[in-house]
Amino acid sequence: MSILEILVHNQILGLSIFNNTWFQAIVTAFSAAALTQWLNNAFTKERDRENKIKESFKLFYDKAIPEIMDLFNIETDFRRGFTLETLETDEIRDSILDRVSKNTLHINSEVYDSYRSVMTNKYKENNTFFQQQVVDITLYHTIVEEYIKLAEKHEGKDLKKEYRYACFLVIWKNVVINCEGIENSIGALSDAASSNNSPFDLEKLNKETLQKLKHMDEEHGAKKDVLFREILKDIIIQKDDMDKESFEEFIETFFSYYSPEISNNEWLALDSNSDIFSGDESLEHRTLYRNRILRDLYQAKYSVDSFDDFTFNKEGFAEYINYHFERKNAVSYWEEKNILKIEHKGDAFKIVLTAKGDDYYEEHLYRS
């Protein structure tokens, strides 16, 4: 029989012992020791958790978040492909993926699952390039949102900027889906993060709007489009020089990619001879196309009868460049060789031949 059983069966003996001062002191000491040990263990676990979170910020989030913001800014910069040509976004993407893979101890399951989706999607037989872009952007958004959750709980910092980019990333993903590619999203998101030129009311890109965007993102088909349009009409600024029709046309760029016609001699000339846009350009056609651009630029520069001086506003420049990928390639090609340059002054963009471009045209193309 145990001591406890003896005390229970012998109530008088048990009560006398429990009422004894020295026994109460022992019980109190043991209780205090047990409580102290429990508190120490609890504080140790909390301290370890806080240290782990601090390590997560230091080794992962504080480095990945700026990279994600930089990536979005570059991909949606209106000058993308020209004055920003030297900034390779592939390097930033690779850096983000590498950072995730090396910090699995400092990310949660949501970030890791999104990372695995990025890696496995590359090997799907029915994968298209823009679908890969979608899972990439999903990873970026997951990282930003998980950072927000941790920072709100443990840092108490102002997260206005992080909420803004979380909104941008949900919008970006849906525009890429609707327009089938990042390269086609520039019309909607051009200079989105710019404090001066953004089409968005940046103050409205907040926690409340993020929740609306996430709710919209969970829907499908027509209902999703309706919710997306409602949100966009609320957060996009309708400028003084933009009538209702123009505003609706701009909203449409978030749902489909199209290139409206613009009045430009070079464009119309190419449009009347569309066989150079075969989809699989021969070297001869590609060279012809590049030279045609130089011819029209030279005429615009020196001929008093020239119809167009290749000066565009923001929208017109985007339409000109995105008319066909061969045009973008051709302009980039000549710009890299310093044959032409893109002058950016205020809201105006002008494509002009350089002195080297003049020499090249007069030496190689003028007499032909």
LUMKOLDO-770013 format. One record per residue (C-alpha): x, y, z; residue in three letters. Coordinates in steps of 0.001 Angstrom, whole numbers. Example, Ala and Ser with C-alpha at 12.3 -4.5 7.8 and 13.67 -1.06 7.14 Angstrom:
# LUMKOLDO-770013
        X        Y        Z  res
    12300    -4500     7800  ALA
    13670    -1060     7140  SER
***
This chain:
# LUMKOLDO-770013
        X        Y        Z  res
        0        0        0  MET
     1346     3464     -981  SER
     1790     6371     1396  ILE
    -1064     8215     -295  LEU
    -3380     5226      152  GLU
    -2401     4937     3829  ILE
    -3176     8624     4370  LEU
    -6513     8323     2584  VAL
    -7583     5318     4620  HIS
    -6323     6835     7838  ASN
    -8094    10191     7760  GLN
    -6941    11306    11217  ILE
    -3300    10670    10387  LEU
    -3685    12270     7001  GLY
    -5343    15429     8303  LEU
    -2733    15832    10994  SER
       56    15656     8451  ILE
    -1645    17996     5961  PHE
    -2269    20507     8720  ASN
     1302    20325     9895  ASN
     3267    23528     9243  THR
     6367    21793     7984  TRP
     4354    19757     5443  PHE
     2602    22861     4132  GLN
     5973    24531     3735  ALA
     7234    21572     1693  ILE
     4136    21624     -524  VAL
     4465    25376    -1028  THR
     8145    25032    -1913  ALA
     7462    22252    -4410  PHE
     4584    24242    -5960  SER
     6723    27359    -6252  ALA
     9548    25347    -7794  ALA
     7180    23723   -10282  ALA
     5639    27084   -11219  LEU
     9077    28645   -11606  THR
    10203    25798   -13843  GLN
     7054    26077   -15967  TRP
     7489    29833   -16327  LEU
    11158    29414   -17224  ASN
    10254    26856   -19889  ASN
     7494    29104   -21230  ALA
     9761    32164   -21321  PHE
    12531    30132   -22961  THR
    10174    28881   -25673  LYS
     8837    32399   -26258  GLU
    12353    33826   -26385  ARG
    13436    31121   -28831  ASP
    10373    31834   -30984  ARG
    11077    35567   -30980  GLU
    14706    34935   -31883  ASN
    13635    32672   -34733  LYS
    11263    35330   -36066  ILE
    14023    37955   -35839  LYS
    16283    35599   -37789  GLU
    13523    35151   -40368  SER
    13306    38914   -40838  PHE
    17068    39328   -40983  LYS
    17949    36396   -43249  LEU
    14890    36207   -45488  PHE
    12069    38760   -45420  TYR
    14189    41916   -45084  ASP
    16035    40863   -48262  LYS
    13250    39210   -50260  ALA
    10643    41975   -49833  ILE
    12782    44747   -51434  PRO
    13643    42394   -54315  GLU
     9962    41711   -54956  ILE
     9181    45410   -54928  MET
    12082    46118   -57294  ASP
    10901    43370   -59643  LEU
     7387    44790   -59815  PHE
     8686    48339   -60316  ASN
    10952    47322   -63189  ILE
     8397    45112   -64938  GLU
     5767    47869   -64827  THR
     8061    50808   -65562  ASP
     6909    52527   -68717  PHE
    10467    52625   -70040  ARG
    10831    48860   -69683  ARG
    12853    47412   -72530  GLY
    14634    50654   -73346  PHE
    16317    52843   -70747  THR
    15958    50002   -68243  LEU
    17229    47327   -70619  GLU
    20348    46687   -68532  THR
    18307    45678   -65486  LEU
    17667    41956   -65891  GLU
    14574    40853   -64008  THR
    15534    37200   -64491  ASP
    18401    37783   -62084  GLU
    16016    39142   -59472  ILE
    13652    36197   -59948  ARG
    16487    33727   -59549  ASP
    17671    35557   -56456  SER
    14223    35335   -54840  ILE
    13938    31611   -55580  LEU
    17452    31000   -54305  ASP
    16672    32939   -51152  ARG
    13582    30795   -50481  VAL
    15446    27520   -51065  SER
    18217    28520   -48648  LYS
    15888    29688   -45900  ASN
    13382    26873   -45489  THR
    13877    27091   -41712  LEU
    12691    30703   -41788  HIS
     9556    30413   -43944  ILE
     6160    28925   -43226  ASN
     4288    26222   -45117  SER
     2351    28711   -47297  GLU
     5531    30252   -48690  VAL
     7133    26851   -49177  TYR
     4074    25446   -50970  ASP
     4043    28447   -53321  SER
     7745    27943   -53962  TYR
     7176    24276   -54819  ARG
     4413    25292   -57233  SER
     6897    27536   -59032  VAL
     9462    24765   -59301  MET
     7091    21953   -60329  THR
     5093    24074   -62792  ASN
     8158    24266   -65039  LYS
     7811    20568   -65855  TYR
     4098    20430   -66645  LYS
     3418    19356   -70207  GLU
      560    21826   -70675  ASN
     2464    24730   -69176  ASN
     2588    28057   -71001  THR
     4958    30885   -70253  PHE
     2378    33213   -68761  PHE
     1112    30412   -66471  GLN
     4631    30191   -65100  GLN
     4498    33938   -64539  GLN
     1250    33526   -62601  VAL
     2724    31051   -60108  VAL
     5790    33278   -59804  ASP
     3647    36276   -58855  ILE
     1622    34096   -56473  THR
     4850    33269   -54647  LEU
     5784    36949   -54406  TYR
     2387    37828   -52981  HIS
     2518    34992   -50462  THR
     5904    36184   -49232  ILE
     4719    39783   -48848  VAL
     1525    38793   -47062  GLU
     3295    36430   -44656  GLU
     5740    39222   -43868  TYR
     2829    41555   -43121  ILE
     1319    39026   -40692  LYS
     4599    38595   -38827  LEU
     5469    42297   -38804  ALA
     2036    43318   -37515  GLU
     2363    40918   -34588  LYS
     6028    41327   -33678  HIS
     7351    44627   -35034  GLU
     4541    47131   -34767  GLY
     5854    49046   -37790  LYS
     3966    51052   -40394  ASP
     3105    48599   -43170  LEU
     1446    51013   -45609  LYS
     4034    50286   -48302  LYS
     3819    46514   -47850  GLU
        3    46555   -48084  TYR
      296    48635   -51254  ARG
     2536    46082   -52936  TYR
      402    43182   -51733  ALA
    -2491    44854   -53580  CYS
     -317    45448   -56633  PHE
      691    41790   -56779  LEU
    -2903    40497   -56716  VAL
    -3837    42992   -59432  ILE
     -715    42120   -61446  TRP
    -1421    38404   -61314  LYS
    -4953    38876   -62631  ASN
    -3873    41245   -65405  VAL
    -1225    38710   -66493  VAL
    -3930    36016   -66586  ILE
    -6382    38201   -68506  ASN
    -3788    39536   -70961  CYS
    -1772    36300   -71180  GLU
     1622    37567   -70167  GLY
     3620    40128   -68215  ILE
     4697    41837   -71421  GLU
     1024    42573   -72178  ASN
      279    43954   -68707  SER
     2250    47178   -69138  ILE
     -718    49012   -70659  GLY
    -2693    48593   -67437  ALA
       87    48809   -64866  LEU
     2479    51305   -66415  SER
     4214    53261   -63624  ASP
     1755    51762   -61123  ALA
     4047    52317   -58134  ALA
     5132    55810   -59179  SER
     4278    58478   -56628  SER
     3764    61006   -59451  ASN
     2401    59106   -62452  ASN
      535    56142   -60972  SER
    -2975    55636   -62354  PRO
    -3949    54388   -58875  PHE
    -4993    56286   -55788  ASP
    -2116    54868   -53738  LEU
    -3783    55713   -50432  GLU
    -6603    53311   -51300  LYS
    -4213    50402   -51745  LEU
    -4545    49402   -48107  ASN
    -5591    46533   -45866  LYS
    -9271    46934   -46704  GLU
    -8640    46890   -50459  THR
    -6343    43889   -50108  LEU
    -9137    41926   -48465  GLN
   -11488    42867   -51322  LYS
    -8895    41807   -53892  LEU
    -8325    38476   -52160  LYS
   -12063    37855   -52040  HIS
   -12288    38698   -55753  MET
    -9351    36402   -56464  ASP
   -11220    33434   -55012  GLU
   -14101    33839   -57461  GLU
   -14290    32630   -61052  HIS
   -15667    33689   -64412  GLY
   -18076    36590   -64797  ALA
   -18503    37176   -61060  LYS
   -14760    37610   -60655  LYS
   -14640    40120   -63537  ASP
   -17513    42121   -62040  VAL
   -15801    42330   -58644  LEU
   -12482    43226   -60252  PHE
   -14052    46061   -62250  ARG
   -15764    47441   -59142  GLU
   -12480    47497   -57236  ILE
   -10562    49043   -60135  LEU
   -13116    51821   -60606  LYS
   -12730    52671   -56939  ASP
    -8923    52714   -56778  ILE
    -8059    54167   -60216  ILE
    -7929    57927   -60569  ILE
   -10123    59379   -63291  GLN
    -8033    62352   -64330  LYS
    -9489    65683   -65398  ASP
    -8589    65115   -69052  ASP
   -10155    61633   -69089  MET
   -13799    61390   -70092  ASP
   -16025    58447   -69178  LYS
   -15280    56598   -72417  GLU
   -11511    56966   -71994  SER
   -11784    55821   -68390  PHE
   -13710    52697   -69448  GLU
   -11150    51988   -72167  GLU
    -8371    52166   -69618  PHE
   -10241    49775   -67298  ILE
   -10502    47397   -70249  GLU
    -6699    47114   -70425  THR
    -6872    45103   -67172  PHE
    -8976    42466   -68916  PHE
    -7631    42173   -72457  SER
    -4603    43126   -74475  TYR
    -5103    45116   -77624  TYR
    -3200    47686   -79658  SER
    -5395    50547   -80876  PRO
    -4357    52155   -84118  GLU
    -2370    55361   -83893  ILE
    -1601    57885   -86574  SER
     1980    57172   -87611  ASN
     3484    56901   -91096  ASN
     5850    54106   -90214  GLU
     3120    52055   -88569  TRP
      743    52460   -91502  LEU
     3463    51584   -94009  ALA
     4235    48376   -92203  LEU
      561    47593   -91786  ASP
       63    47779   -95549  SER
     2865    45279   -96048  ASN
     2120    42878   -93203  SER
     3934    39943   -94825  ASP
     7046    40901   -92827  ILE
     5085    39906   -89761  PHE
     5129    36221   -90588  SER
     5589    35028   -87010  GLY
     8830    33334   -88014  ASP
    10902    36169   -89346  GLU
    13627    35515   -91895  SER
    16904    37356   -91538  LEU
    16085    39289   -94695  GLU
    12717    40471   -93386  HIS
    14118    41344   -89972  ARG
    16877    43449   -91563  THR
    14366    45119   -93859  LEU
    12181    45958   -90906  TYR
    15044    47500   -88931  ARG
    16123    49567   -91929  ASN
    12588    50805   -92534  ARG
    12511    52200   -89031  ILE
    15784    54053   -89625  LEU
    14517    55385   -92937  ARG
    11388    56865   -91344  ASP
    13340    58249   -88388  LEU
    15813    59929   -90755  TYR
    12988    61420   -92806  GLN
    11227    62607   -89634  ALA
    14442    64289   -88510  LYS
    15382    66099   -91704  TYR
    12370    66327   -94015  SER
    10100    69345   -93677  VAL
     7388    67252   -95334  ASP
     7557    64529   -92728  SER
     4151    63743   -91271  PHE
     5401    62460   -87922  ASP
     8340    63446   -85723  ASP
     8055    60296   -83595  PHE
     6975    62224   -80520  THR
     4414    60410   -78395  PHE
     2546    60861   -75184  ASN
     2653    58040   -72668  LYS
     -213    56041   -74169  GLU
      892    56566   -77757  GLY
     4432    55421   -77015  PHE
     3183    52207   -75382  ALA
      961    51517   -78394  GLU
     3805    52164   -80817  TYR
     6249    49866   -79032  ILE
     3802    47060   -78334  ASN
     2339    46885   -81844  TYR
     4490    43843   -82600  HIS
     7371    42212   -80760  PHE
     9607    42684   -83840  GLU
     9216    46441   -83551  ARG
    10247    46355   -79915  LYS
    13213    44133   -80798  ASN
    14219    46448   -83648  ALA
    14085    49625   -81563  VAL
    16018    47912   -78757  SER
    18590    46664   -81291  TYR
    19264    50137   -82696  TRP
    19265    51707   -79241  GLU
    21896    49248   -77981  GLU
    24075    50198   -80950  LYS
    23579    53916   -80208  ASN
    21931    54401   -83599  ILE
    18798    55846   -82034  LEU
    17819    57096   -78600  LYS
    14626    57605   -76661  ILE
    14303    61034   -75120  GLU
    12015    61253   -72111  HIS
    10871    64717   -71077  LYS
     7928    65001   -68733  GLY
     5082    62968   -70212  ASP
     6537    63076   -73739  ALA
     8643    60398   -75427  PHE
    10580    61006   -78622  LYS
    12532    58526   -80726  ILE
    15368    60199   -82638  VAL
    18455    59197   -84589  LEU
    21799    59898   -82968  THR
    24755    61368   -84886  ALA
    26006    57821   -85262  LYS
    22578    56878   -86637  GLY
    22784    59651   -89206  ASP
    26181    58395   -90364  ASP
    24993    54811   -90543  TYR
    21892    55694   -92554  TYR
    23757    57960   -94991  GLU
    26542    55438   -95511  GLU
    24537    52239   -95806  HIS
    20908    53078   -96630  LEU
    20570    56514   -98207  TYR
    21381    55596  -101803  ARG
    19502    52326  -101620  SER
***
